[in-house]
Amino acid sequence: MTRLVNNPDDFPAQAVAGLASAFPIYLKPVFGGVVRATRTAPGKVSLVVGGGSGHYPAFAGWVGQGFADGAVCGNIFSSPSAAQAYSVCKAADRGAGILIGFGNYAGDVLHFGQAAERLKSEGIDTRCVLVTDDIASAPADEHLKRRGIAGDLPVFKVTAAACEAGLRIDEVVEVFNRANDRTRSFGVAFDGCTLPGATEPLFHVEPGTMGVGLGIHGEPGIHDAELGTADDVARLLVDGLLADRPQDAGTRVVPIVNGLGATKYEELFVVWNNIRARLVDAGLEIVDPQVGEFVTSLDMAGLSLTLVWLDDVIEPLWLAPCDTPAYRRGSVGAVELDDTELPQEAEAVTVTAEGSPDSRKIAAAAVGALEAISAVLAESQAELGRLDSVAGDGDHGIGMTRGAAAAAKEAAAVAGQDAGASTTLNAAGTAWSASAGGTSGALWGAVLTAFGAALRDDAPYDPARVVEAARACLDAVQRLGGAKVGDKTMIDAMAPFVEALASSDKPLPEAWQAAVAAADDAAQATAEIVAKVGRARPLGDKSLGTPDPGAVSFVEVARAVSGFLR
């Protein structure tokens, strides 16, 4: 268990602070995580990695020359906030675009995605790239739906080397996709991990057995099996990965044996010896094997095997030099420390230039609309909570109310500084996400950010631009949440709203009202749909007969906006 704790709530922050102070020649603290302490030349694509804490050396241990430019560090096993991700990315930006790399977990997808939307609204080309190496989490024909585990190490290392080599961002994304497509991992667990301050593990594995394919937070695997010998474990892992080898894989592989935290190095070496023999017997050429702890899970007992199938692009990038607190190879040459002061608190949206007269008027209308939205959602809070409690956790009403209130307050403050529509709504989106939390907070933060970006700070009022902004919101929510029409989410109301608005030839106020009616009909129709995504999915059958709370709240928001259009 985790024994050396002061305040459990502060454990992740204290751990990151201690890491940065232990490696000052590598790391600088910034709100949300760490960045390189060494100078990096402008014009380089930046790679920022991250996720929940508790997995050291992932992710902060990989920050340094030749590897990541920064790492976002959330709470233990929890996604960092969008504000944390934004802060680290801004500090790591070198003017050629940013890649945010993380394992494929829903919270990370939403919050890193929202940060990316905010950065893009500021003109910074930002892409999210997801590692999907765990073969136990989805079938081979759904490779991109798999979660990311120890494959994070090679995929990020190869991608970082491409950034260091000066490739353009589109080229680096191609390298990432190539490495991710050729990386497979498979793991087993012998017992669960214990959170700081807790007295019992998150889960247990029965003595003498192992959980095959368990995720690094205890997510479900394939099945339980008899533990057997080290050779039995080696056979299971190798056979599983060889059965899932990529197309045109070739014969050269990097094997990575990864301990999850409580499995001793000597045990890993015993398992590796048999893994090596089995790989050789399968006709594979072993290149640069790695045995150790790379992606842990506090004190979780278990291990995983990763195979990276090399080609002429991946191999030299994997072998390229890097120098970080936890992973080093070769020589990166002389470096210079960067003494730039970095923010240690969340960076609020600031007004850097006055908006145009038209845009300031739009910003004022946006403030009024947000205040109306806040009032409407406060009245609907109990009903939205009731709808959400049928197959969810019942917090949708309070989350929406908190988010809208914070957004209205922040929008008023920023618009009062003569901000234009884009800056005002960006600030509102950031406040909504931070105050509401959860999935809806991230999505509504992205909605406001996307709407504002389309309206701009310097553009004249144009009803057609409002329609474009609505389309941009739909695109942002689909991009971040991954839902589609029929999944029983806010998309079921949002998509028909946008389609009705875009297809109308009536003046904007009338078109908007008609679109609200279409959205309302669609939201009520979700009562006949079984939830397919999100927290309601495991209890999808229970949701029959009840409309989706996200779809209903979208209609409430859209209706409240109606009175502020012209």
N, C-alpha and C positions, 0 to 999 in steps of 0.2 A: 504494500500500500504506500501512498504518498504520505510520508511522516513529517518532513521538514517544511512546515507551513506556518505562516503568521496568521493572516486573515485569508480564508479560502477565496473570498471574492476578489482579492487583490493578487492572488497567486500568479496569474498569467502576466500581469503588468510588471510585477516584481521580478519574475523570471526573465522577461525581455530586458528590463533595465540592468539586471545583473549580467546578462549575456553581453550587452553592449559595453558595459564597463570592464568586463573581462577581456574583451577583444577590441580595444580602442583603435588599433591600427587597421582594423577591418570594417567596423560598424559604427554608425552614428544613429542615435535614437531620433525618431520623429514621431509625431502623433500617429498612432496606428501601427507602428512597427519599427523597422530599421532600414537604412540605406547604406550604400558604400561610404566608408570614411575616406576613400582615396578618390582623387580627381579622375574624371572620365571625360574624354574629349567630346565636344559638342558634335552633333550630327550622327550619333549612334542610336540605333533602335534600342530602347530600354526594355528589359525583361523584369517584370515584377511578379513574384510568386507569393503564394500565401494560402491561408486557411485557418482553421482553429489551432490553438496551441495544444501542447501535449504530445507532439510528434517529433521533437528534436532528434536529429539535426534538421529535419524538415521543419520550417522552411528558412528560418532566419540564419541557420548555420551554413546556408549555401550562398550567402551574399558576399560578393567580393569580385576581384578582377577575374575575368574569364567565365564568370558564372552569373548569378542574378545581380541586378542593380538595386533591388530592394525586396523586402518581404513584409507582407501584411500579416499581423498576428492577432487573431481573434481570441475570445475566451476559450477555455478548455473544450475542445471538440465542437466549437460553435463557430459559425461563419462570422468573419469580421463585418463590421458595419460598412455601409457605403461611404460614410465620412472617413473612416479609417483607411479604406482602400484609396479614396481620392487623395488624401493627404500624402500617403507614401508614393503614389504615382506622380504627383506634382513634384515631390522632392527628387524623384529619380529621372524625371523627364530630361532628355538631352536634345530635343528638337527634331527627332526623326520618327516619332511615333512610339507608342507603348504597347507591349503585349502583356496582358495579365494572365498568368498561368495558374491553374488550380485543378484539383481533382473534381470529377463530375458529381458534385453534391448539390442538392436543390438550393439550400441557403446560399452557398457560394455563387451559384449561377445568378441568383437574383441580386445579391448585394454587390458583387463585383460588376455585374452587368449594369446596375444603376450608376455606379461610379464611372463606368466607361461612357454611359450616356452623358453624364455631366461633363466629363473631359472632352467628349466630342462636340458638345454644345459650345465649348470654349475654343474650338478649332484644333484640338489635339487628336490626331489619328490614333484611336485606341481600339484594340481588338482583344477579345477574350478567347483563350485557347484552353481546351479541357482535355485532361489526360483520362484515358478510358482503357486501362490495361488489365483490370481484374476479370479474369475469365469466368469466375464464379457468379458474377452479378448480372449477367445477361448472356443469351446465346450468341454463338459466333456470327450469325446473320444480323445481329443487332449490336455490333462492336461499339458503335458510338454512344450507346446507352449505358455502357458499363461504367462503374465507378473507378476512380483513380486511387492506387495504393503505392507500392514501392516503385512502380514504373515512373513516378514523378521524377526520381533522380536522373535516369538516363535521358528521358524526354526533355526535361528542363536543361540538363547539361549540354546536350546537342544543340538545342535552340539557342542557348546563351552563346555558344561558340559561333553560331551563325551571326548573331548580333555583333559579337566582338570582331568578326571578320569584315564588317562593314556592309553586309547585305541590306538591301532595302526591305521595308516592312512586309511587302507582299512576298518577297523571296523567303524571308524568315518564316512566315506563316506556312509556306510550302514545306520548308524543312521540318517545322513542328509536326505537320500532318504526316509527313513521311516517317518520322521517328515514332510517333504515336501509333501509326498503323502497323509498325513492325516490332512493337513491344507488347509482351504478354506476361502476366503475373498470376500466381496461384498460391494461396496461403492456407495455413491451418492454425488453430488456436487451442491451447491447453487449459487456459483459465482467463477470466476477465481482468480488467484493470479497475483501479479504485480512484475516484476523483478526489482532489484535495479537500480535506475536511470530512470526507465520507468514511464510514467504517466497514462498508460492504462493497464488493465489486459491482460493476454495472451488470454483470451476468456471470454465471458459473458454467463450466463444462464439467460433466460428471467425471470423477476420477477414473483413470484407465481408458478414457476416450479422448477424442479430439473433434473440434468443430471444423469441418472441412469447408473452406471457402468463407469463413466468417470475416466480416469487414473489420476495419481497424477501430471502429467504435462499437463493435458487437452487432453490426447489421447482419441480417440472416445470410447464411451460407447455403450449401447444397444439402448436407446431412451430417449427422454425427457418425463417427466410426471408431472402431477399436484402435487404440494408440499404436500398439506394436513396437517395433524396433526403429532405430534411426534409419536403417536401410529401407524399411517399409515406408517411412515418411518420404524418403528420397524418391522411391519408386512412384509413389502417388503423385508427387509434384511434377516429376519429369514426364511421366506418362500423360498427365493432364495437359501440360503445355505443348508437348509434341503433337497431341491430337488436335491442337488449336493453332498450329503454326500458320503464319500469314501466307497468302498466295505468293508464289515466286520467292520464297523465303531465302533460298540459298543454304549454305552450310556453315557460315561463320557466325558465331554468336558470342555475345557478352552475357555470362551468367552472373546474377546478383542474388546472393543469399542474404536475406534481411531479417534480423532479429527484431521482435516487436517490443522489447524492453526488459523482460525478465528471463529470457532464454540466454544462457551464458555463451560466450564466444567459443569455449571449448566444445559445447554441444553443436554449435553451428559448423565448426570445423569437421566434426564427426559426420554430420549429414552431408556436408560439401564433398567429402571424399567419395561417397557413393554417387552423388549427383554427377561429379566429374566423370566417373567411370561409365555411368549410363549414357551421358552425352557423347562420349567418345565411341561407345559401342553403337550408338545411333548414327555414326558417320559424321558427327559435327566437329568442327575445329573451334576450340575454345580460345577466345581472345580476351585478355585483360580481366580475369575473373575478380569479383568483388565479394568479400564475406565480412559482414559486420552489421552495425545498426545504422540504418539510413532513414527509414520512416518508421518511427516507433509509435507506441500507444500507451504512454505512461509506463505502468508496470505490467502490461499485458504479456502473458506467456504464449509464445507462438513464433512462427517464422513464415516467410514467404520466399518463393523462388521467382525471379524475373529473368526472362530471356529477351535480349535485344538482338534481332536478326539484322546483321550488318549489311551494308552495301557501300559502294564507292563514295556516296555522299555522307552517310552517317558515320562511318568508321573514323575518318580524320577529325571530324568535329568532336566525337566522343574522346579521342585521344589528345585533343588540344589542351594546352596548359590552363590551369586555373588555380586560384589561391583564395581560400575562404577559411573561416574558423574551423569547419568540420570536414572539408573535402579539398584536397590539394593534389595537383600533379604537374610535373614539369616546372618551368620558370616563366613567370609573366613579365620579367624584367623589372626595371626600376619603376617605382610608383611614388606619388606625391600625395600627402594628406590634404583633404579638403576641409577648411575651417569655416565654411559657410554655416551661419546659424539657421537652424531648422525649427519649425513650429512644434510645440509640445502640447497643443490643444487643437481641437477640431477647427478647421479653417472655414469661417463663415463666408458666404457669398458677399462680395464687396462691390460697390459701385465705382468702376474705374473711369467711366465717362457718362455724361448725361445722355439720356435717350433723346431721340428726335421728338418734336412737339407731338406728332401723331402717336408715337410709341408711348410717350408718357401718358397720354389720354387712355390708350389701351391698357397700360399698367394700372391706372386708377380704376378702370372698369373691372380689371382682374381682381383687384383688392375687394371691390364690392361683391363680385361673384363668389370669392372665397369666403367672405363673411356670411353670405347667404347660404353657401354650402355648409359651413360650420353650424349654422342655426338649424338647418334642415336635418343634418345628421344627428345633432344632439337630441332632436325630437324623436328620431327613428332608432336611437341607440338600443333601446330595450328590444324592439322587434327584430332588428338585425342580429342581436345577440341570440334571440330565440331561434331564428332560422339557422344560425351557425351551430347551435348546440345539438341539432338533430343528428348530424353526422360529423361535427367538428368539435372544437374546444370552446365554442361560445364567446370568443373574444372579438369577433369581427366588429360588432357595434362600438365597443369602447375604443378599439384601435382606430377605426375610421373617425370617431369623434375627436380623439386626441390629435390625430394627424391633421385633420382639417383646421382645428383651432390653432395649432402651432403654425400651419401654413398661412392662415389669414393674418396672424400677428406679425410674422416675419415679412410677408409681402407688404403690409402697410408700412413697416419700418423702412424697407428698402425703397419702395416707391416714394416715400417721403424725402428721399435723398435725390430725387429727380432721375431715378432709374427708368430705363425703358422696359418694355414688356418681357423681353428675354431674360434680363437680369432679375426682374421681379419674380417671374415664375420659376426660374432656376432656384432662387433663394427659398421660395415657397415649397418646391419639391424636396429640397434638402431638409427643410424643417419637418415636413410631413413624414418623410422616411425615418428621421431620427426619433421623432416622438411616437409614431405609431408602432414601429418595429414590425417584425413578422413579414409574411408574404405580401399582404395588401399594402403595408407601408412602403415596401420597396417598389411595388408596381405603381402605386399612385405617385410616389416620388418621381419615377420615370415618366409618368404621364405628364406631369406639370413641366418637367424639364424639356421633354420633347415638344410640347405645345409652345413653350416659350421660344425654343430654338427656331421653330418655323416662323414665328411672328417677328423675331429679330428686335434689336434695339434701335435700328436706324431706318426701318421700312415704313412707308406710308400705310394707312389703313386700307385693306383690301379684303372684302368678304371671301374672295377665292382663297386667300392665304389662310383664313380660318378653317376652311374645308381641308386644305393641305395639312394644317396643324392637327386636325382630328385624325387624318390618315396616319400621320407620323406617330401619334399616340398609340393607335392600334398596332402599328408595326413594332413599336418599342415593347409593348406588353407581350406580344407574341414572341418576339425575339428573346425576351428575358424569361418569361414563364413557360414557354414551350407548349402552351395549350392551343387548341383549335376549337372551332365551332363543333358542338356536340359533346365536349368534355365536361360540361356543367361547371363553367367558370364565368367570370365577368366578360370573357370573350363572346359568349353566347348573346349578350346584349350589346356589346360594343361593336361587333362586326356589322350587324344589321343597322345600327345607328349610323355608322360611317358610310355604308353603302347607300342608305336612304338619303343622307345629307349630300353625298357626292353626285347622286343621280337626279337631284331636284333642280328645276329651273326657276323656282320661286325665290323671292328675296330671302336673305339669310335668316331673319327671325322666324318666318313661316316655315322655311325648310328645316330649321333646327327643331321646331315644335313637332313637325311631322316625323322627324327622325327619332325624337324622344318617344313618340307613340309607338313606333316600330320596335324600339328597344324595349319598351315596357311589355309589349306582347311577347317578345322573345324571352324576356326574363321570366315571365309567368309560365311560359312553356317549358322552362327548365325543370319544372316540377315533375315532368314525365321522363326525365333523363336520370340515369344512374351516374353518379360522380366517377370520373375516370382518372383524375389527377389530384394532387394536393393531399392535405390531411384527411379530406372526406373520402378518399378512394378506398381505404380498408373497410369502411362502413358504407360503401356506395349504395347497397340495397336499402339501407335505412333512409337514405336521402330521397327515395321515391315518394312523390306526393308533396314535397317541399321545394319551392323555388330556391335557386342558388343565392346565398346572401350577397356574394360579390356582384352578381348580375343585377340584383335588386338595388344595391347601393349605387351602382353605376347610374341607373336610371334616376335615382334621387339627385345625384350630383349634376347630371346633364340637365334635368328639369330646373334646378336652381339657377343654372347659368342662363336660361332662356331670357330672363328679364334684363340682361346686360348686353344684348346684341343689337347691332344696328346695321 
